[in-house]
Amino acid sequence: MRAKECQCIFCLSSNLIVYYISDMTSHTAPLTTLQAKKLQTLLSSLGFDFFEKEYTLFAAKKGKLQVSVYAKGPKVLLQGKDTRDFIEFHLEPEILGVASLGYEEVHNPAMFADHFGIDESGKGDYLGPLVIAGAYTNATIAKSLSQAGIMDSKRITTAERIKELAQVIRATPGLHSHVICLPPLRYNQLYKEFGNLNRLLAWGHTAVIEKLHELVPSCPRALSDQFAKEFVLEKALAAKKIPIILEQRTKAESDIAVAAASILARERFLEWMEKTSKAGGIKLPLGASKAVIDAAREVVKTHGADSLEKVAKLHFKSTNEVFGDLL
């Protein structure tokens, strides 16, 4: 029986079946420093060709597989049609020393239980909106999304791939989602009202959970990436009297539902940036770099000082830099 087929391998119990999923084309795993060195040696012995890649300790390619080990973590990213075979025959047995592929439901049953995942995009970008999204998943949906390569949007490097995966998410049977986009003008108004970014985020996360609860009232749990002290979101949600268990944790994007939400949020953020760039005739960069400050200054010079509140989050310190040379 080949792993290229998607079929039942064996039953662990009367209720739990483990599947091999055939078309895995990407995978990420954390590594220790020693494991990273062992992987580099292994790739060399297997005849991989090494090449330079930004932010990596090393990167190598052979056939239909590319392996990148990033310094931050460190962590390994596998990409290509040979991803599954490499995990099965090399990464897990020779480097990680565990066999988890195909046993995700055993190792992380909570991810396959019914729940909402909530995440946001644009929080750290001076230009552009704040987008908060949520997605409902269950065991069937989670398996489908995992098979499709759904992962945290921060690990996806191109807008095209974000769009592709967002389309997959929306087309997944049974999946419900909701997205709130706060353009800068509305964001700046709300920030003044709340006086604090965390309270604004809590309001947005609560609004998404409330809508998802309307769509799937039987869902018992919501998982959010922890952006502040737990009581901030708990208080906002309690005010809505939504009967749901709330879980918050850092690195929640490892959860399939949260990862799906992150992709939907990122898609909407990038769409806004692209459309606004075209409408204003000025390319709006991501992040908060010097290029972002220069673009914001160009907006002010071209469209007037009042235009900045329509494209930027004014409470950022970057606002002082934008007007510094213009006053």
Secondary structure, 3 states (H helix, E strand, C coil): CCCCCCCEEEECCCCCEEECCCCCCEEEEECCHHHHHHHHHHHHHCCCEEECCCCEEEEEEECCEEEEEECCCCEEEEECCCHHHHHHHHHHHHHHCCCCCCCHHHHCHHHHCCEEEEEEECCCCCECCEEEEEEEECHHHHHHHHHCCCCCHHHCCCHHHHHHHHHHHHHCCCCEEEEEEECHHHHHHHHHHHCCHHHHHHHHHHHHHHHHHHHCCCCCEEEEECCCCHHHHHHHHHHHCCCCEEEEECCHHHCHHHHHHHHHHHHHHHHHHHHHHHHHCCCCCCCCCHHHHHHHHHHHHHHCHHHHHHCECCCCCHHHHHHHCCC
